[in-house]
């Protein structure tokens, strides 16, 4: 049975602007990386753009949402006070790094381009809190936003989840948990998500299922070795990699999930598992839009100010997400 996910017609060369940016990007040497250095590097990258004004929204407010073990810091972005969709957003950073500051611009752009109230959640990170802590926080946060929807977009029929990379992984897993709990999400935006960590990116047989792990193992910012490093910090035991809460592609049943926008990047070791998840969703008759990210690398949603190709692809995905959120109402 066809998944309905079209294959790219051609291999587009690496965007020349991004090719110049890659040597400037952090998190490329797992041999010397520590959790704190990874966190510092992403914060420094965000701070380096301080001279460029962030995309303007009407209101930004810090708040808290419920996590699995206590309150979590969160940040709310609004473009208006009108009744609107609500999006719970989870930042990337390999579960280990990333925070409200590093993904401030991404959250703003979702709010601006979808009209939604965006609730960006600072979930607990490893190694201090290992799997399934981040997943449990993500699901708890979505449940709390549903319960307090009057404080956010005020429309329980138009609640979505979104995230990039490890955040896309959390959004995907939270969407499955929401379905199982009877919480009806309107849409999910999964940006170059982690979907299958069985083998922890170290097992040759597991890696062989996804050719992009070899084709893009290194040289394009995110490397396969760095993914192995991230998994080593998030998972207490390699066997956890087959659990759907960290590998949503391994969930037994994807039917009935919220409509999904799935984005990958052509020059990304995660490309093929992201595409496989889009195909699995479509095969389960979940309305799915797939963007294959021609010429782009992992992290391109943060590169739109420099790369026209990155900006255009991210805008197309957010437009699809907006459409799904609106139809949810």
C-alpha positions in Angstrom: 0.0 0.0 0.0 1.4 3.4 -0.9 2.0 5.8 1.9 1.1 8.8 -0.1 4.4 10.4 0.8 6.0 11.6 -2.5 9.7 10.9 -3.1 11.9 13.9 -3.9 12.5 14.2 -7.7 16.1 15.0 -7.4 18.9 15.4 -5.0 19.4 19.1 -4.5 23.0 20.2 -3.7 23.7 21.6 -0.2 22.5 25.2 0.1 25.7 27.3 -0.4 24.8 29.7 2.4 24.4 26.8 4.8 27.7 25.3 3.6 29.4 28.4 4.9 27.6 28.3 8.2 28.3 24.6 9.1 31.9 25.3 10.3 30.5 27.9 12.8 28.0 25.5 14.4 28.6 23.8 17.8 28.0 20.3 19.1 30.2 18.6 16.6 32.8 16.8 18.7 31.4 14.2 21.1 34.9 13.2 22.3 35.2 16.5 24.2 31.5 17.4 24.7 30.0 17.5 28.2 26.3 18.2 29.0 27.3 21.6 30.3 29.4 22.5 27.4 26.6 21.5 25.0 24.2 23.7 26.9 26.6 26.6 27.0 27.3 26.2 23.2 23.6 26.4 22.3 23.1 29.4 24.6 26.1 31.2 23.1 24.8 30.5 19.6 21.5 32.1 20.5 23.2 35.0 22.2 25.3 35.6 19.1 22.2 36.7 17.3 21.2 39.3 20.0 21.9 42.2 17.6 19.2 40.9 15.3 15.8 41.8 16.8 13.6 38.8 17.3 10.4 38.4 15.3 7.9 40.7 17.2 4.9 39.2 18.9 2.2 41.1 20.9 3.1 39.5 24.3 5.7 37.2 25.9 5.2 36.0 29.4 7.0 33.5 31.6 4.8 31.1 33.5 4.8 27.5 34.8 3.1 24.3 33.7 2.7 21.0 35.4 5.4 18.5 34.8 5.5 14.8 35.9 7.4 15.6 39.1 6.6 19.3 39.7 6.2 22.6 38.0 8.2 23.4 34.8 9.3 26.8 33.5 7.4 27.8 30.4 7.0 30.8 28.2 3.8 32.0 26.5 3.8 33.8 23.2 0.7 35.6 21.9 0.0 37.6 18.7 -3.5 38.6 20.0 -6.0 38.1 22.8 -8.6 36.7 20.4 -9.7 33.1 20.7 -7.1 31.1 18.8 -5.3 27.7 18.6 -2.8 26.8 21.3 0.5 25.0 20.5 2.7 23.3 23.1 6.2 23.6 21.9 9.2 21.4 22.9 12.8 22.6 22.1 15.5 20.5 20.6 19.0 20.0 21.8 19.4 16.2 22.0 17.3 16.1 25.2 20.5 17.3 27.0 20.8 20.9 25.8 18.4 23.6 24.6 16.1 25.7 26.6 13.5 28.5 26.4 16.2 31.0 25.3 17.8 28.9 22.6 14.4 28.3 20.9 12.8 31.7 21.5 12.8 32.7 17.8 11.3 29.4 16.7 8.5 29.8 19.2 7.9 33.3 18.1 7.7 32.3 14.4 5.1 29.6 15.2 3.0 32.1 17.0 3.3 34.7 14.2 2.7 32.3 11.3 -0.1 30.2 12.8 -1.8 32.8 14.9 -1.6 30.4 17.9 -0.8 31.0 21.5 2.5 29.1 21.9 3.5 27.6 25.2 7.2 26.7 25.1 8.1 24.1 27.8 11.4 23.7 29.6 11.2 19.9 30.3 13.7 18.2 32.6 16.9 17.1 30.8 19.4 14.3 31.2 21.8 13.3 32.6 20.2 14.8 35.7 16.8 13.3 34.7 17.0 10.3 32.3 14.3 8.6 30.2 11.4 8.6 30.5 11.5 12.0 32.4 11.4 14.3 29.4 8.6 12.3 27.8 6.6 12.3 31.1 7.1 16.0 31.4 6.0 16.6 27.8 2.8 14.6 28.3 2.1 16.2 31.7 2.5 19.7 30.2 0.1 19.0 27.3 -2.5 17.7 29.8 -2.1 20.8 31.9 -2.5 23.1 29.0 -5.7 21.3 28.0 -6.9 21.7 31.6 -6.1 25.4 31.6 -7.0 26.2 28.0 -9.0 29.2 29.2 -5.6 30.8 30.1 -4.2 30.3 26.7 -6.0 30.1 23.3 -9.4 29.3 24.8 -10.3 26.7 22.2 -9.9 23.0 23.3 -10.6 21.9 19.7 -7.5 23.5 18.4 -4.6 22.4 20.5 -1.4 21.2 18.8 2.1 20.0 19.7 5.3 21.0 18.0 9.0 20.5 18.4 12.3 20.2 16.6 14.8 17.3 16.8 14.6 15.9 20.4 11.6 18.2 20.8 10.0 16.7 17.7 10.6 13.3 19.4 8.8 14.5 22.5 5.9 16.0 20.5 5.4 12.8 18.6 5.4 10.6 21.7 3.2 13.0 23.5 0.7 12.9 20.6 0.5 9.1 21.0 0.0 9.4 24.7 -2.7 12.0 24.1 -4.6 9.7 21.8 -4.4 6.9 24.3 -5.7 9.3 27.1 -8.6 10.6 25.0 -7.1 14.0 24.5 -7.9 15.2 21.0 -5.0 17.1 19.5 -5.7 19.1 16.3 -2.2 18.8 14.8 1.4 18.0 15.4 4.5 19.7 13.8 7.5 17.3 13.9 10.6 19.0 12.7 13.5 16.6 11.9 12.3 14.4 14.7 14.1 11.5 16.4 11.8 8.6 15.8 13.8 5.3 16.3 16.7 5.1 18.7 16.8 1.3 19.0 20.5 0.5 18.9 21.4 4.0 20.1 22.9 4.9 16.7 25.8 2.6 17.6 24.4 -0.7 16.3 25.4 -1.4 12.7 22.3 -3.5 11.9 19.9 -0.8 13.3 21.8 1.9 11.5 21.6 0.0 8.2 17.8 0.4 8.2 18.3 4.1 7.6 20.9 4.9 4.9 21.1 8.6 5.9 22.9 7.6 9.1 25.8 6.5 6.9 25.4 9.0 4.0 25.2 12.0 6.5 27.2 10.5 9.3 29.4 13.6 9.6 30.1 16.8 7.9 26.7 18.4 8.0 26.5 19.7 11.6 24.6 16.9 13.4 26.6 13.7 13.2 25.7 10.1 13.9 28.3 10.1 16.7 26.7 13.0 18.4 23.3 11.2 18.3 25.0 8.3 19.9 26.3 10.6 22.6 22.8 12.2 23.2 21.2 8.7 23.5 23.9 7.6 25.9 22.8 10.5 28.2 19.1 10.2 27.8 18.7 6.4 28.1 19.6 4.6 31.3 19.8 1.3 29.4 20.3 0.5 25.7 17.2 -1.6 25.8 15.0 1.4 26.4 15.6 2.3 22.7 12.7 0.0 21.7 10.2 1.8 23.9 7.7 3.8 21.8 8.0 6.7 24.3 11.5 7.3 22.9 11.0 5.6 19.5 7.5 6.5 18.3 8.2 4.7 15.0 8.0 1.5 17.1 4.6 2.2 18.5 2.3 -0.7 17.7 -0.5 1.4 16.4 -0.4 4.9 14.9 -4.0 5.0 13.8 -6.1 7.9 15.2 -3.3 10.3 15.8 -3.6 14.0 15.1 -2.8 15.2 11.6 0.9 15.7 11.2 3.4 17.9 9.4 6.8 16.0 9.3 9.9 17.8 8.2 13.3 16.3 7.5 16.5 17.7 6.1 18.3 16.0 3.2 21.7 16.3 4.7 20.8 15.0 8.1 21.5 11.5 9.7 17.9 11.6 11.0 16.4 12.1 7.5 15.3 8.5 6.9 13.8 7.8 10.2 11.8 11.0 10.0 10.6 10.0 6.5 9.8 6.5 7.8 7.6 8.0 10.5 5.8 10.2 7.9 5.2 7.1 5.8 4.0 5.1 8.8 1.5 7.8 9.8 0.2 8.0 6.3 -0.1 4.2 6.1 -2.2 4.4 9.3 -4.5 6.9 7.6 -3.3 9.9 9.6 -3.4 13.0 7.5 0.2 13.8 6.9 2.2 16.4 5.0 5.9 15.7 4.5 8.7 18.2 3.7 12.0 16.6 2.7 14.2 19.6 3.2 16.1 19.6 -0.1 19.6 21.1 0.2 19.2 21.6 4.0 20.7 20.3 7.2 19.5 19.5 10.7 18.7 22.7 12.5 17.5 24.6 9.4 14.5 26.1 11.2 17.0 28.2 13.1 18.8 29.3 10.0 16.1 31.2 8.1 17.6 34.6 8.8 20.7 33.6 6.8 19.3 31.1 4.3 16.4 31.8 2.0 16.0 28.1 1.3 15.7 27.4 5.0 13.3 30.2 5.6 11.0 29.1 2.7 10.9 25.5 3.7 10.2 26.3 7.4 7.4 28.7 6.3 5.8 26.1 4.1 5.7 23.7 7.0 4.3 26.2 9.4 1.6 27.1 6.9 0.6 23.4 6.7 0.5 23.3 10.5 -1.7 26.4 10.6 -4.1 24.8 8.2 -4.3 21.7 10.3 -4.8 23.7 13.5 -7.6 25.7 11.9 -9.4 22.6 10.6 -9.3 21.2 14.1 -11.7 24.0 15.1 
